[in-house]
Amino acid sequence: MMGALSRPETAEGMGMGDLARYLLVSRQNLTGLLSRMEVAGYVHSVPDPAGKRSRLVQLTPAGQQVWQHDAAESIGRYYEQALEGFSSNDMVHTLHYLLKLLDNMKAIDAQQNAGKEES
């Protein structure tokens, strides 16, 4: 969530639906995480200027600090270790298959959601 909210294009915040879609999680799953991060002081929500009842989720200065100085570096080290021994070619193929899997999963979700709407 911090990575999603730290991007320049989300400086004004993201709506819950947009954030859930970006992270590929349900709004219900996102709500619990958001609550814990709000209590920790890493995120807050503000009124969306475009919608009276909508709210945007933003990183707080404390959240930005944690992302920039702690999380991003730790995540980078983790992925370096996880990809140890992978050639560039291995990484390209892995990414290709993961994206293909993601496309298939999105198609399944779309089918299931279409079935719910018809019911």
N, C-alpha and C positions, 0 to 999 in steps of 0.2 A: 504494500500500500504506500509506503514512504517513497519508493522509487517512482510509482505512478504519479504521486502528488508533487514530486520534486522536479518534474519536467517543466521547461520554460512555458510551454503552452498551457499548463495547468496552474500557473501562478495565481490566478483568480479563484481557483478551486475547481472541483468536479462535482457534479450531481451524483447522488447515490446510484442511480441506474447506470450512468455512464461509467462510474468507477467499477461497479460490479461486472459490467460487460467487458471492460478493459482487463480486469483481473481474471475473467472467466470463472466467476463464482456467483452463487445466488445472493440476492439481497439479504436473505436471512443469515447466511454465513458471514457476510460482510458486517452486518449490524453488531454482532458480538465482538468482533475484532475492533470495530470502530469505537465501541463503548470503552473497551479496555485502553485503547490508545488515547481517548479523550481524558480518561481518568489519570493517565500517566502524563498528560499535558503535551502530547506530541501532535495532536490534531484538534481542530475545532470546526464547528459548522457556522456558516454565516448565511443570512438571507440572500437568495438569488435575485439579483436586480431584474432579471428577465421574468421571474415568476413569483407571485406574491406568497404562495405557500411553500415553494421549493426552497431547498437549502443546498449550499455548496460546502464540500469538505475541503479544508485547507490544512497544510502543514503549519504548525506554530513555529516560531523561531527556535524553540527547544527541539522540535521534531526535525527541523532543517539541520540543526547542529548534530543531532544523533545520526541522521542520514549521511551527511557529508564527512563526518570525522570518525564514525564508528562502523556503521552498518555497511556502507558501500565498500570500504576497504576490506572488511571481514568477508563479505560476499565474494569479492574479487579473488581473495586468497583461497576461499573454499572452491570456487570453480577452477582455479588453476590446479589445485590438488586433484579435483575430480576428473579433470581432463588430462592428467599426466599420462604420457605415453600415447596420446592421440596425435596422429599426424594431421596436417591441414586437410588432407583428403578425407580422413576419418571424420573430422568435424563437419565438413561439408555434407557428407553422406548422412551423418546423424541428424543434422539440422533438416535436411530434406525429408527424412522419414518422420521426424517429429512433427514437421509442418503438415505432412500428408495425414498423419494420425489426427492432428488437431482439426483439419478440415473435415475428416470423417466424423469426428465427435460433434462438431458444430452442426453437421447435416443431421445427425441423429437427434440432437436437441431440437432443431427446427422441426423435424417430423413429429416429435413427441409434443411439442408446443402447438403445432397445427392440429393435432388430434384432440388436444384438450379444448381448443377453441371451438372445434366442431361439435363437441359433446354438449 
